[in-house]
């Protein structure tokens, strides 16, 4: 057993709530519909108890014995950590923002890298799964980063990265990370060497948070991209999201690979009273070509679990379907979700009191970055890196879908 080993990790792997990329079945509450197409051909096997793991030190490397692995970062403490992966070319940079996999963009288009999400407890974990056989030839390295907003990672205990087998779940390598004043850190990387893949323990810290990491690796970070929580709202928006009339030729392909929903710890249903759990929205049958286009977009899919629950509690019409949901802040004291549906853009407030409003797709909606202003003059700050770009892309197609009339 290594010095900073987590005895609960193998138990979690066996139970299925720390997922390996080979897992093909999920045990979820009924409202969390499993999307299993990514890994349908892979079969889960029984973990091997007592399998020895190698403890790596900073700068050390080791060859990966298999192509399917999970990078599981664990820690103890109240600080909230987010894990992300960057797929780098030979230049040491991403080819585009699509090569950044994180909670708000959880699936790489190649399906090689998936953000599996977070499990909280006495020991918390956030995980990324990698199928190296699916990695595109142009990708030379996959870097794993962790960030804690503006808080120093040194406040955490037992910060550790486990490289876990995806064939027969057990820990291959463990790296105990030492952090002090850093607000983000490069934990390690997978890299190609002589036709094989290796893992390197890095531990390089940043005092500029996730923004500094993203910039160093070529991610286009806009000033209004939210990389640190609790950012004050920017000035009144001045850019108008146009109403687009349904005239373009739609794309009718429904995606054959969707991101997986996050599993829950064994023995309990997902805790929808927190914002911890995310789920995957599923396409539904429709003749509307613009809805089929929306389902094929990479922005479609992930939504906060609580948003689905409050939507079902508040919206009575069974024909009104959710298309997207965004954690949002209204002013400084009101929290809730902006939810796109087949009929309306809805604001459903959850804190400190329950409230709701709805807006027509023909209404004048203004947007600058992650700030949305509705016809009443109210402003809503979308939470999460890249949320503004995701909202804009989905909203325009949702408008087209609402305006479409069958012939």
PEKAPE-V992848 format. One record per residue. RES is the residue in one letter. OMEGA is omega in degrees with one decimal (none if undefined). Layout:
RES;OMEGA, RES;OMEGA
//
This chain:
X;-178.2, X;-171.5, X;-177.2, X;-175.1, X;179.5, X;-177.7, X;-178.9, X;-174.3, X;-179.3, X;175.7, X;178.1, X;178.0, X;-179.1, X;-177.7, X;176.2, X;-179.1, X;159.1, X;-166.9, X;167.9, X;-178.6, X;178.5, X;-176.6, X;-177.6, X;179.3, X;-179.6, X;175.1, X;-170.6, X;172.2, X;-174.5, X;-175.8, X;174.2, X;-175.6, X;-175.6, X;172.0, X;-169.1, X;-172.1, X;-175.8, X;-170.4, X;-173.2, X;-174.3, X;-177.9, X;-176.0, X;177.0, X;178.4, X;-177.7, X;179.0, X;-179.8, X;179.9, X;174.1, X;179.6, X;-177.4, X;175.5, X;-178.8, X;176.1, X;-178.9, X;173.5, X;-178.0, X;179.8, X;-178.8, X;178.9, X;179.3, X;179.2, X;178.7, X;-177.9, X;-177.5, X;-171.5, X;-178.7, X;-177.6, X;171.1, X;174.9, X;-173.4, X;176.6, X;179.8, X;-178.6, X;173.2, X;-177.1, X;-174.8, X;-178.9, X;-179.6, X;-177.2, X;175.3, X;179.6, X;177.5, X;178.9, X;177.8, X;179.6, X;-170.5, X;175.1, X;179.6, X;178.7, X;-176.3, X;-179.7, X;171.5, X;177.7, X;176.7, X;178.4, X;177.8, X;179.5, X;177.1, X;-178.0, X;-177.7, X;-171.6, X;-177.5, X;175.1, X;-163.6, X;-176.3, X;172.5, X;-174.8, X;178.0, X;-174.1, X;178.6, X;-175.2, X;-180.0, X;171.0, X;-175.2, X;174.8, X;-164.5, X;169.0, X;-177.3, X;178.7, X;175.8, X;168.5, X;-179.0, X;-178.4, X;170.7, X;-167.0, X;174.0, X;174.6, X;-176.9, X;170.4, X;-173.0, X;178.0, X;179.3, X;-177.4, X;-178.4, X;-177.8, X;-177.9, X;-179.2, X;-178.3, X;-175.9, X;172.4, X;-174.6, X;177.3, X;-179.7, X;175.3, X;-178.8, X;-179.0, X;-178.0, X;179.7, X;-175.9, X;178.6, X;-178.2, X;177.6, X;178.4, X;-177.7, X;171.6, X;171.7, X;175.5, X;-171.2, X;175.1, X;175.1, X;171.3, X;-169.1, X;177.0, X;175.1, X;-179.3, X;178.1, X;-162.0, X;172.0, X;-176.7, X;177.7, X;-178.5, X;175.3, X;178.0, X;176.9, X;-172.3, X;176.8, X;-179.9, X;178.6, X;-175.7, X;-176.8, X;173.2, X;173.0, X;-177.3, X;169.9, X;-174.5, X;-177.9, X;-179.6, X;167.6, X;-176.8, X;179.5, X;174.3, X;177.5, X;176.5, X;178.4, X;176.3, X;178.1, X;175.0, X;176.8, X;173.4, X;-172.4, X;179.4, X;178.7, X;-175.7, X;175.8, X;173.2, X;178.6, X;175.3, X;-178.5, X;177.3, X;179.3, X;177.6, X;-177.1, X;-178.9, X;-179.3, X;-176.0, X;169.7, X;176.5, X;177.7, X;-178.2, X;177.1, X;-178.1, X;-176.4, X;172.5, X;-175.9, X;176.4, X;178.4, X;-178.8, X;175.5, X;175.8, X;178.8, X;-179.0, X;176.9, X;-179.8, X;-178.5, X;-178.6, X;178.9, X;-179.5, X;-175.7, X;170.4, X;-173.6, X;169.5, X;-175.4, X;-178.8, X;-171.4, X;-179.4, X;-176.6, X;176.7, X;-174.9, X;172.2, X;-171.8, X;-175.9, X;171.4, X;-174.7, X;178.8, X;176.6, X;-179.6, X;176.4, X;-178.6, X;171.9, X;-179.8, X;178.3, X;176.8, X;174.8, X;-176.2, X;172.3, X;177.8, X;176.4, X;177.5, X;-178.9, X;-176.2, X;175.1, X;173.4, X;178.1, X;-173.3, X;-171.6, X;173.1, X;-179.3, X;179.7, X;173.7, X;-178.4, X;171.9, X;175.8, X;-177.8, X;-179.6, X;172.5, X;-177.2, X;-175.7, X;-178.8, X;172.4, X;176.8, X;175.1, X;-179.6, X;-180.0, X;-178.8, X;-177.0, X;178.7, X;179.1, X;-178.2, X;171.6, X;-170.9, X;178.8, X;176.3, X;-178.7, X;-178.8, X;178.9, X;178.3, X;-178.8, X;-178.7, X;176.0, X;-180.0, X;179.6, X;-171.3, X;-173.9, X;-173.4, X;-174.2, X;-178.5, X;-179.8, X;177.0, X;-173.8, X;175.9, X;177.4, X;-179.8, X;178.0, X;-176.3, X;169.9, X;-172.8, X;175.4, X;179.0, X;-172.3, X;-178.1, X;-170.5, X;-176.7, X;-177.8, X;179.0, X;-175.0, X;163.8, X;-173.5, X;172.3, X;175.9, X;177.6, X;-176.2, X;-171.5, X;160.1, X;-174.4, X;167.3, X;177.0, X;-177.6, X;179.8, X;-180.0, X;-5.3, X;177.4, X;177.3, X;179.6, X;177.3, X;173.8, X;175.0, X;-174.2, X;178.8, X;176.7, X;176.1, X;178.0, X;178.5, X;178.7, X;-179.6, X;-177.7, X;164.9, X;-179.0, X;-178.6, X;177.8, X;-179.4, X;174.8, X;-177.0, X;-174.2, X;178.6, X;-175.7, X;178.1, X;-179.9, X;-178.4, X;177.6, X;176.3, X;-178.3, X;175.8, X;179.0, X;177.5, X;-177.1, X;-179.7, X;179.3, X;178.1, X;179.9, X;-176.4, X;-178.7, X;-177.2, X;-175.8, X;-178.5, X;179.5, X;176.2, X;174.4, X;-179.6, X;-179.4, X;-179.0, X;-177.3, X;-175.8, X;177.2, X;179.0, X;-179.1, X;none
//
